[in-house]
Each structure stands twice: as C-alpha cells, then as structure tokens.
Amino acid sequence: MSRQVFLYDPPDRFVAGTVGLPGRRTFFLQAVAGSRVTSVSLEKTQVAALAERMDELLDEVVRRSGGNAAVPAVAPAENPDTRPLDSPVEEEFRVGTMALAWDGDEQRMIVEAQALVELDADSEEDLAEAEERLLQDEENGPPMLRVRLTGAQARAFAKRALDVVNAGRPPCPLCSLPLDPEGHVCPRQNGYRRGA
C-alpha cells in the first residue's frame, strides 16, 4: 500500500486544539483547505514541543536574515483564531514523529507529522535501523500530514498551540502537578488530599 500524504500548501487554517474536559483532553492538529479537513491526534507534550520549536526556528530565521525575512517577530495581533476545531473531528492517525524545516526559497515553514508505527526488533540496533528505513521510505512509509505555512501563519499557530496547552488544569501551588476538580494527592503534603 502506498504512503498517504495529506498535503496542505498552503492551508486556509492550521491549528492545535482539544476535545474533552481538562484532565481528559485529546489534543489534535487540524489542517483545513476549502471543504477538506485533516485531524491527527497527538500528546500534549508534542503540541508544546512543536510550538516552542517552531518559535525558536522562526526566531533563528529572523536573526540569520538580519530582519529581512517575511516572518513577524511575534504572532499577529489582528484576528487571532480562537475558534474550536472544525467538526466533525475525525482522527486520521496518531502522530509519532514530527519534523520542522524552513524553505528559504519559498519563505515557508514546513511541518510534517507522521503516524505512530509499532516496530518489532530483537535489539536496539535492529530497532534503530528499522525506524530509519521506515522514515526514509517515501513510497510505503507511514501516513503523513505535511503543511506549508507562511511566517505569520506559523507564529499564529505557535501562539495558539501554547495557549491551548496552558489552558488545562491549574497547577498545585506546592508540587506543580495538575489539580483535578476534586483535588489531588500532593506529594509535598505527604498525601493529604487538598481541594481545588
């Protein structure tokens, strides 16, 4: 079976969002172009890492270009995208590997998210070799979402993604673990149950 690539060049909308209540949220990346919608699920930490790394890469592009790149220093303030994910949210795949790149000729950020794949191997070396073969296989590799964004779109994505990640449960003031609505067992209180 040939590799399925969901290409958005450029998307009308590319956002990170969630479905569910804080503490039980499922995180998604969603790309939209016209009536075509692709949603892929991933972990909260993957969303945070993607947004942070995207900002770092854009900062580096601005620095190396001497400020001449078509990349805003911060996310555009006009018309921030605060809408929920487009419905219905149907997961195409769960993200395993992500990659970022800057296309200097086109002045575009390239975001790739590949499906999580389970590999069987007898040793760590065999596993590393199998992973490398799989990721390099353009014809039969895992499904992939590939999105090409302008600098402004990338900055807006990163800001919204970090806002979504930080919109979860508030941290415990003592241990920084997330507080559930019914409280939590705080290790700094020797397990004393504290309310929210």
FENQUICOR-V30492 format. One record per residue. N is the residue number from 1. RES is the residue in one letter. PHI is phi as a letter, one per 20 degrees, with the letter a starting at -180 (NA if undefined). Layout:
BEGIN
[[N & RES & PHI] [N & RES & PHI]]
END
This chain:
BEGIN
[[1 & M & NA] [2 & S & f] [3 & R & f] [4 & Q & e] [5 & V & d] [6 & F & e] [7 & L & d] [8 & Y & c] [9 & D & b] [10 & P & e] [11 & P & e] [12 & D & f] [13 & R & b] [14 & F & c] [15 & V & b] [16 & A & d] [17 & G & b] [18 & T & c] [19 & V & c] [20 & G & o] [21 & L & e] [22 & P & g] [23 & G & n] [24 & R & c] [25 & R & f] [26 & T & d] [27 & F & e] [28 & F & c] [29 & L & d] [30 & Q & c] [31 & A & d] [32 & V & c] [33 & A & b] [34 & G & m] [35 & S & e] [36 & R & e] [37 & V & c] [38 & T & c] [39 & S & c] [40 & V & c] [41 & S & e] [42 & L & b] [43 & E & e] [44 & K & g] [45 & T & f] [46 & Q & f] [47 & V & f] [48 & A & f] [49 & A & f] [50 & L & f] [51 & A & f] [52 & E & f] [53 & R & f] [54 & M & f] [55 & D & f] [56 & E & f] [57 & L & f] [58 & L & f] [59 & D & f] [60 & E & f] [61 & V & f] [62 & V & f] [63 & R & f] [64 & R & f] [65 & S & e] [66 & G & m] [67 & G & n] [68 & N & e] [69 & A & f] [70 & A & e] [71 & V & c] [72 & P & f] [73 & A & f] [74 & V & c] [75 & A & f] [76 & P & g] [77 & A & e] [78 & E & f] [79 & N & l] [80 & P & f] [81 & D & e] [82 & T & d] [83 & R & f] [84 & P & f] [85 & L & g] [86 & D & f] [87 & S & e] [88 & P & f] [89 & V & e] [90 & E & d] [91 & E & f] [92 & E & f] [93 & F & a] [94 & R & e] [95 & V & f] [96 & G & d] [97 & T & d] [98 & M & c] [99 & A & b] [100 & L & c] [101 & A & b] [102 & W & d] [103 & D & e] [104 & G & f] [105 & D & f] [106 & E & e] [107 & Q & l] [108 & R & c] [109 & M & e] [110 & I & d] [111 & V & d] [112 & E & c] [113 & A & c] [114 & Q & d] [115 & A & f] [116 & L & f] [117 & V & c] [118 & E & e] [119 & L & d] [120 & D & d] [121 & A & b] [122 & D & e] [123 & S & b] [124 & E & f] [125 & E & f] [126 & D & f] [127 & L & f] [128 & A & f] [129 & E & f] [130 & A & f] [131 & E & f] [132 & E & f] [133 & R & f] [134 & L & f] [135 & L & f] [136 & Q & e] [137 & D & e] [138 & E & f] [139 & E & e] [140 & N & c] [141 & G & f] [142 & P & f] [143 & P & g] [144 & M & b] [145 & L & d] [146 & R & c] [147 & V & c] [148 & R & d] [149 & L & c] [150 & T & f] [151 & G & g] [152 & A & f] [153 & Q & f] [154 & A & f] [155 & R & f] [156 & A & f] [157 & F & f] [158 & A & f] [159 & K & f] [160 & R & f] [161 & A & f] [162 & L & f] [163 & D & f] [164 & V & f] [165 & V & f] [166 & N & f] [167 & A & e] [168 & G & f] [169 & R & f] [170 & P & f] [171 & P & e] [172 & C & f] [173 & P & f] [174 & L & e] [175 & C & d] [176 & S & m] [177 & L & f] [178 & P & f] [179 & L & e] [180 & D & e] [181 & P & g] [182 & E & e] [183 & G & n] [184 & H & b] [185 & V & e] [186 & C & e] [187 & P & f] [188 & R & f] [189 & Q & d] [190 & N & l] [191 & G & n] [192 & Y & f] [193 & R & e] [194 & R & d] [195 & G & f] [196 & A & f]]
END
